[in-house]
Each structure stands twice: as C-alpha cells, then as structure tokens.
C-alpha cells in the first residue's frame, strides 16, 4: 500500500535514468516489483493511502484504462534500468497492493503481470501476490489469477466483529471471508489474512473473536497491525470530535500479546513484528525484500521504488501519472540518494524487526556496546545475542522503537 503524502526530494529526470549508486552491488541483491492499484469501492475511515473511489478520479483517469497505463510503466522501467547499467535480473517477487487490486478484472491484473514477466522473467518459485477484499473475488476470478501466474492472495479481513468493521468502514460481511479463503485454497493459492487491532470500541473479547475466527480458516500466514490514526482521515476527525474513543497504547500491547499467544498455540510463528507464518516458506517473501533492503520498482501513482540506496516516488494522481507515461516521461515526482548514515539507520530499524535477527558484528562500535543494556532490559534474547545475533523478545517487539534508538544513539 502506498501512503497518500509524498516526501520532499530532488527532481527526478524525465528519462528515468538512475544515479550510478543504484547499480553498485545490484547483482547480489534480489529484484522485486510492486504494482499499486489505486482504486477502492469505498474509502475506509482509517485509510491514509493513495486511493480513489470512482467519484474521486476526475477527468483523464479511469479504471478501464489503468492496466494499459501500468504496462507502459513496466516497459519504461525495463528501458530505464538497462540504460542505468543495472544487471539483468529475474523477478523474485511481485506484489499487487492498493487500494483494492481485485476491483480490476482478473484479466487486467494478469496482463500487467504478463508484461512484467515478458520484460524480466520470474525466478523459479517466485512469489506473486495480490491483496483482495473478500467481497471483490469470485471462484472464477481466483482461478483466472492462478492461471495467469499468481501464487498467493492476501485477504483484508481486519475483524470478524460487525461493529468493529462498521467503525473501520469496511463493507464486506464477516461470513464472506471463509468463502473467499475456501475458493483460494481450492485454486491452490497460498492464503494470508490481514487483521487490525485497537479499533475504537473494540474490546479484548472482540479482538479474541477476530483472532480465533481467522485461525479457524487455517491460513498460511496472518498479518496483525495496530490501528494508527492518520491526520486527515475520517477516523481522526471522529476521535477529535469525541464521537469514538481514542487509541490506548496499553490496549494495543495487551491485544498484541494475546494474538501472539494464540497464533503460537495454532502453530504460526512470528518472523517479523507484525507477521506470523505457518512455515518459513509461508512468510511473505515480498515484504522480506523490503525489510532486507533489496531492490524493487514500484508501478503506479504514488508508488515508491528503491535501488541500491536510491529511492524515488511517482506522482500521486492517476491522471497525472497516465499523462506522463503517454508523453514517454518518467512518472517519478522526486527522488533521493541515501547517505551512509541514513542507510544504516534504515537497516537497523528494518532488520531488527525480523526473527532472523541482526548480526551484532555488523553494527558500529557504539551500537555493539548498547547490546548489553538491551539484554539487561529484556528487550533482546540473551542466548541469541551471546551467539552473535540480536533478536527481539516479546517485550522487545512491543518496544521496537526503543531498541532502534538504543542502537543509534
């Protein structure tokens, strides 16, 4: 998913050529593709992503033309990467996010995927995921996605409790989720479900109901995210006016601990602070590419990309995005080349969230000295730290920002 607010940065050239730094060491890094589908049937009250309902699109943009425009960026990306001296690499993962990708016909999604495969190819066993609302798929559409090369679907369940879904402005009915999961399983697709905890008015019992219901579907993977109230959203305004209660950090912590215990009891293990999988192979390889600092190109309005410490982002509105590609120009609105300190900060912040851990001998001397205090504070596993890897404890997962600060101060 793509945030609605774009960062500041340097101008990006119209030809899309990347700085030389992007190619340094690229042959050793994996390469992924993210495709942003910026359409939603209804804007959820908590959502701050760059998405549009049909009435918000305005002139010069349409859902019907979107696949062809995205294919144009795929072709532009292949040319720009080659001209920038990046080595030929097959795609290790492809991820369609949004918005609601499955609002587009399955044939549009497979056409975009097909164009990417034509340009770069897929590694053996490559993971190809689409996000989906449970009410935006059918048995036939999932079969078409499978036949077109998709291997995985991530359903936005969020909650199993109607009054919680209502606060979130989610439109699907809870009973639709098991039907969608069953269809995906029938197609041989790997299945993930997404949950959100900490919605105003959600009790501990409500959250336990959602977790146990999600587990009853026996998914391969579960993501559980704490609700973050973003400024400018409908939910933020409701909290400000006192229409719904605010967010409680202690409530979030209690719900996280409950979820982790129930997931473990059901045979799922955490591999990233907000993600649990049934086996290591069921972990979301695309998101691991982000956390490990690999390379990816982001297709679509507002999408972000990263190659070797060079980061750029596309213009936000679908009409502006389409217009640039029609003129043969890069859709990038801006970019930045990260310095060594920023790259180290991001490496620590992201890698420390993983169960595979952060190699202590890769830390700078001051950060290595901080590890003893993290052990004393019960934030990292002492045995694993003794063997050279920094891995968060349950307490450390709840206080991950404090761990990052200790390693960077």
Number of C-alpha atoms within 10 A of each C-alpha: 22 24 16 16 11 18 12 11 14 11 12 19 15 15 15 18 18 22 16 12 15 21 18 16 11 19 12 10 17 18 25 28 22 22 26 25 31 28 25 19 15 15 20 19 20 21 22 20 19 23 28 21 15 13 7 9 17 13 8 13 18 15 17 11 12 22 21 15 20 27 21 18 27 26 14 18 20 17 15 17 19 12 13 17 16 19 14 15 17 18 22 21 24 26 25 27 21 26 26 24 23 27 21 17 17 19 14 22 24 19 16 23 26 15 18 23 17 12 17 15 16 21 15 9 9 19 22 27 26 22 23 23 24 24 18 18 19 15 15 12 17 23 18 18 27 20 12 16 17 24 21 24 25 26 25 21 24 24 28 22 16 15 13 23 21 14 18 22 17 21 16 17 15 20 10 14 22 17 17 22 24 15 19 26 16 12 18 14 23 20 23 27 25 19 21 21 27 25 27 18 14 18 15 16 10 17 24 18 15 23 25 15 17 23 19 11 15 18 19 20 25 29 21 20 17 17 17 16 19 15 12 12 16 19 25 18 16 15 15 12 10 10 11 16 14 17 17 11 12 10 15 19 18 13 22 23 15 15 19 21 13 16 22 14 10 14 13 24 21 21 19 24 21 18 21 25 23 19 14 14 9 19 21 25 20 22 14 17 18 15 19 16 19 19 21 25 24 24 26 31 28 29 28 25 20 22 24 21 20 19 20 25 27 23 21 23 20 26 17 16 25 26 15 16 18 14 10 14 17 22 30 25 22 19 22 18 20 15 10 10 10 12 15 15 14 17 15 24 20 18 21 26 24 22 17 14 20 22 16 19 12 12 16 12 11 12 19 15 14 16 21 15 13 21 19 11 12 15 23 26 18 20 12 13 20 12 10 15 21 29 25 30 17 17 14 22 23 19 14 19 12 14 24 18 14 17 20 17 8
